[in-house]
Amino acid sequence: MEIRTRLFGEQIIDPDTIITFPNGIPGFEDKHSYKLFAQEGSEVTFWLQSLDDEELGFSVADPIHFKINYLFELSDEEEQLLQLDDINDLMLLLILQKNKNSNEQPVIKSTLNAPLVINTKSRLAMQKIMPHYEQSITLIQQAPEINVTEA
């Protein structure tokens, strides 16, 4: 299948690699088909390119690269939407945004309470909006030992 994108130009892709968001992504509900592309020179970030709009693409990353671990539940409806049989088929991605702070330094941000949830087997996906969620951050360095004296 041949597609055209603003970032990657014309590409030939395997239709079996298309990711479908049955309900779209909030704000882009009419865009359902996407393709994940690697970002040249980066092992952390990828591009989620809309196949419905060649101008629409999202910079995304696996939260594990930032040592972020999620704990949340999918509703029965969400599991049906994703056709989820095995939790190990799930992949999470964060949509990244590049903002400039007051010093004009670029800052990369993400909305942590709205990861993309993708069933890698069925290639069905959704954005999980979580007003309340639990996350943990894995420390890269070991914390210093603290001496505790009993009273």
N, C-alpha and C positions, 0 to 999 in steps of 0.2 A: 504494500500500500504506500502511495506517495503522499507526503504532506509538505506543507510550506509553513515555516515559522520565521518570526522576526529575528530571533537569536541564532538559529541554526540553518536558516535558508531552507532549501529543498532537501528532504530526507526520505529515504525509503525505509519503512518500518515494518516489522512483523505484526500483523493484526492481533496475534496472540499475546502481545506485550501491552496492549491498551488497557488502561485502568479506567473503570467506569464508576462515576459518582452518580448513582440513580437519582438522588435529590440535588445534585450539583453541590457547590461549595457556597456557604452563606455569602450573599452579595453577588454570586455568579450562578444562580440556580438554574439558568438555562444552558449552562456549559457542563456537559456530562462526560465527555471523553478526553482522556489525558494520556500523555506518554512521559515517562521518567527518563531524563537524560543525565549523564554524568557531567559535572562541570570540569572543564579542562583545567588541570593543575591542582585539583582539590580532591581529597579523599573524604571530605566532610560534607560538602554541599553538593546538591543536585538541582536540576531544573525540572519542575513539573509543568510541562507544556500542554496547553489546551489544544485539542485537535478541532475544536469548534470555532476557535478564534485565534488566528496566527499571531495576534498582538498580545495575547494573554499568556503569561508564564509566571510561575512562582518559584522563588529560590527556597529550597527546603533542605532540612538536615535531620539525621537520625538523632534523637535526644540522647542516646547513649554516648555520642561523641562529646557531649557536654556533661557527662556523668549524671544525667537526670534519669531517674527511675520513676515510673508511674504506677499507681495502684488505683484502679477504678473498675467498675462493672459496666457491662453492656446490657441493655434491656433485651427482653425477648424479641422485640420488634427490630432492634439494631442487629442482633444476631441473625435474624431472618433476612434483613436487608443485605447483610454481608455474606449470606449463605455460609455461615461459620460452623464448621464441624470440629475443628481442632484449634485451640488457643495458640498453638505454636505456629499457625499460619499467619498470625497477625504481625504487621509491621507498623510502627508509628513514625510519623514525620512531623517536624515543626515547620511552619511557614516562617521564613525569615524576612525582616524588613530592615532596610538601610535608612537610618535617620541621621540628621546632622544635629549636634548639640550647639549650644550658644557659641562655642569656640570654633565652629565649622569643622570639627573633627567627625568623621563618619562613625556611627555607632550602629552595630548590628543588634537588633532586638527580635524577640519572638513572643507571641502570645502563648504562654505555657498552659493556659487552661482550655486550649482549643486545638489539640493535636489532630492530624489526619490519621485515620485508622484504616489500614488497607489489608484486605484478605489476599495474601499473595497467591493462594491457590485459585480462588474464583476471580481474582482481579477486580473485586468490587470494593468500593471505598466510601467513606463518609468523613465529615469533620465532626468530632465529638466535642460539643460545647459543654464544659463542666463548670458551673458556677462555684461548686465546692469540690475540690479534689485533693488527693493526698499525693505528695511527691517526696522523694528524698534525693539528696545529692551525695554522690559517692566522692569522698575526699581523695584527691590525688596523692597527697602526702599523708603520712601517718601523723596523727596529732601528738603533741609533746606529752610526755607522762606528767601526771600531777601527783605530787606527794600529799597524802591525806594523813593527818594525825588524829587519832581517836581521842576524844575528850574524856 
